[in-house]
Amino acid sequence: METRLVMYFKTARGSRCSVSVIDPKENVTEQEIKDLMDLIVTKNIFKINNFSITEALEAKVVQTDIVEYDLVV
């Protein structure tokens, strides 16, 4: 199972974007996520298509089960 923390932001252009962290620590708190998102906005860490991230919108922890099949055709 893969676990990802997906954080959604708004850019200066007004579009929505996301930043994902694969395999976040198991007991991550809502406050830690909020602090990280605020840091990303405040420090202007990422640019999306040359636009700054201006606002933190929401975050989710997503768990995905992957089933692989070795199909020989």
C-alpha positions as CSV (number, residue, x, y, z in Angstrom):
1,M,0.0,0.0,0.0
2,E,1.3,3.4,-0.9
3,T,0.5,6.4,1.4
4,R,0.8,10.0,0.2
5,L,0.2,13.4,1.8
6,V,-1.4,15.5,-0.9
7,M,-1.5,19.3,-0.2
8,Y,-3.5,21.6,-2.4
9,F,-2.6,25.2,-3.0
10,K,-3.8,28.2,-5.0
11,T,-1.3,30.0,-7.3
12,A,-1.0,33.7,-8.0
13,R,-2.7,33.0,-11.4
14,G,-5.7,31.6,-9.5
15,S,-5.2,28.0,-10.5
16,R,-5.1,25.1,-8.1
17,C,-2.0,22.9,-7.7
18,S,-0.9,20.1,-5.5
19,V,2.3,19.0,-3.8
20,S,2.6,15.3,-2.7
21,V,4.8,13.7,-0.1
22,I,5.2,10.0,-0.5
23,D,5.2,7.9,2.7
24,P,4.7,10.7,5.3
25,K,5.3,9.8,8.9
26,E,2.5,7.7,10.3
27,N,1.4,10.0,13.1
28,V,1.6,13.3,11.3
29,T,-0.7,15.8,12.9
30,E,-3.0,18.3,11.3
31,Q,-1.0,21.2,12.9
32,E,2.3,19.8,11.4
33,I,0.7,19.7,7.9
34,K,-0.7,23.2,8.3
35,D,2.7,24.5,9.5
36,L,4.4,22.9,6.4
37,M,1.8,24.3,4.0
38,D,2.2,27.8,5.6
39,L,6.0,27.5,5.2
40,I,5.7,26.5,1.6
41,V,3.6,29.7,1.0
42,T,5.6,32.0,3.2
43,K,9.1,31.0,1.8
44,N,7.9,30.9,-1.8
45,I,9.5,27.5,-2.2
46,F,7.8,26.4,-5.4
47,K,6.7,28.1,-8.6
48,I,4.0,26.5,-10.8
49,N,4.3,27.6,-14.4
50,N,6.3,30.6,-13.2
51,F,3.6,31.6,-10.7
52,S,4.0,31.6,-6.9
53,I,1.9,29.6,-4.5
54,T,-0.2,32.1,-2.6
55,E,-2.6,30.2,-0.5
56,A,-2.9,26.8,1.3
57,L,-6.3,25.2,0.5
58,E,-6.6,21.7,1.9
59,A,-4.6,18.5,2.5
60,K,-5.4,14.8,2.4
61,V,-3.7,11.5,3.2
62,V,-4.3,9.1,0.4
63,Q,-3.7,5.4,0.6
64,T,-3.6,3.3,-2.5
65,D,-3.6,-0.4,-2.9
66,I,-1.7,-1.5,-6.0
67,V,-2.2,-4.9,-7.6
68,E,0.2,-5.8,-10.3
69,Y,-0.3,-8.5,-12.9
70,D,2.5,-10.0,-14.9
71,L,0.7,-10.5,-18.1
72,V,2.6,-12.2,-20.9
73,V,1.0,-11.7,-24.3
